Amino acid sequence: MYSEKIKIRRALLSVSDKTGIKGVAKFLHEQGVEIISTGGTAKAIGNSGIPYTNIESVTGNPEAFGGRMKTISFPVASALLYRRGHTEDESQAKDLGIVAIDLIICNLYHFAEAIAAGADESDLIEKIDIGGPTMVRAAAKNYSGVTVLTNPEQYVEFMELLKTNSGEIDFESRRKFAVAAFQHTAEYETMIAQELTDRFSENSLQWLQLKDGRELRYGENPHQSAKYYRSPKQIKSEVAAIAGANIIQGKPLSYNNIMDADAAHRSASDAWVANSTAGVSCAVIKHMNPCGLAVADTALRALELAWEGDSVSAFGGVLCFSGEVGEEVAEWLRDKFIEVLIVPYLRPEAIKIFAKKKNLRILLCPPRDKIMSEQMLKSVSGGILIQEEDEGLDPELQSVTKVEFPEEKRRLAHFGVMAAKHLRSNAVALVKLRKNGELQLVGAGMGQPNRVDSIRRLAGPRAKEKIEKEKNAMDDLILISDAFFPFADNIEEAFDLGIKFIIQPGGSIRDEEVIRACDELGVAMAFTGRRHFRH
């Protein structure tokens, strides 16, 4: 491989993003470099008084088909691809009259902008660059003898290199620019593939583009390094997501902060949607589990109920509201320690109070109010798992016992399913409808190897303590399971707590046994037909 320094004598400039192109063209001209250019780039250079060679004089053909054909040609491709220092290639280039192109500066048609602008199919197709990627890849492949620049941010570094080295550029720099060029074309092709797949194919694909990753302080633990990337879909659209949140206060987000903030945002959004986007929801998250979740008429009341769900676990937690937050919430939280607060809007008086908590991260992010058809990625050793996110309300609620599941409890049931959905499996949620129509998670059991322990050791005792403190009975609560009950022992545990209403997906080979146990104990049970495991 040719690894000598290369003198830049001839350059081809063809860019969609013309930022800085006049400056670098002027610099090249002053260095005695012959500039070849095309279309709008040539016009921009020419208007600045910089001489250039028109691409037609190199290709031997005019631009054609509305600009679709400009650079694709044997002379241009050969000038980029033939191997410098290779005896046979050098001889053949001379015989064919091929003059080396030592530098190309090229970036590609504005496909991302077309997506963001909602371009229709015909306009979108015209933003698929063909000649640009061909030139970039040819030059990048032959980085042993050619330099390729694809980003205006590279221009200053490139010019400094030439100034320092008397118009020459070293091998290591050419290779570095080539790597960036392949990243540029890979991102571009991936973006096209994903957009066309989204629009025109029933096969759902998630193309993994990782760029501009932000270094995090550390991962889940201090000895683990971590980076944070935004997904391509989130970058190109206004998706209500933690990745697009506006951070207005506090320390940078850590790995664990981001995971918990995402869980809080999803939980609060789903609880709000379950209540037909009425009222305000509040989620209190600890280690990605809702330890408190409530819907009420005001943000303050929702906070009070959610915090009451598990006030011990709420310490150092992450809070998310579906509605705006004002002074009364800020005052209530004044002496409480929380890591992150997520709200769609924060009133000025609340901002002043929270400003005293300098380490508190505050994120502005609206709730998700519709199905996003989002795909979730999770890495495993040696591979990646991809699945659709578990979105939307359960469409079905079928009463299966002799005691009919009450129609008036369906609203609470939908809220409870949403609460259980965000708990780690095996998950059980106990929810309550308060007299003024407020919805509250009063007991949660999750992360257990079996569901009986989730009821007996976690959800049941937590709910019972709260209910007895209020001098109420447990028979007003609904118990929701994220998956089917494989045995009747879960029903017996629930009944021993005083539970009279149960929601579960159904689908076990022992459904009849479980239904029979409910009938014998006078418990009303309904099936949703949909499981909500969350590992």
Secondary structure, DSSP 4 states (H G I P E B T S, - for coil): ---S-EE--EEEEEESS-TTHHHHHHHHHHTT-EEEE-HHHHHHHHHTT---EETHHHHSS--BTTTTBSS-SHHHHHHHHSPTT-HHHHHHHHHHT-----EEEEE---HHHHHHTT--HHHHHHT--SHHHHHHHHHHHTTTT-EEE--GGGHHHHHHHHHHTTTEE-HHHHHHHHHHHHHHHHHHHHHHHHHHHHHH-SS--------SPEEPS-SSSTTS--EE---HHHHHS---SGGG-EEEESSPPPHHHHHHHHHHHHHHHHHHHHTTT-SEEEEEEETTEEEEEEEESSHHHHHHHHHHH-HHHHTTEEEEESS-B-HHHHHHTTT--EEEEEES-B-HHHHHHHTT-TT-EEEE-PPP-S----EEEEEETTEEEEEE---S--S--EE-SSSPPPGGGHHHHHHHHHHHHTSPSS-EEEEEE-TTS-EEEEEEE-S-SSHHHIIIIIIHHHHHHHHHHTT--GGG-EEEESS--SSTHHHHHHHHHT--EEEE----TTHHHHHHHHHHHT-EEEE-S------
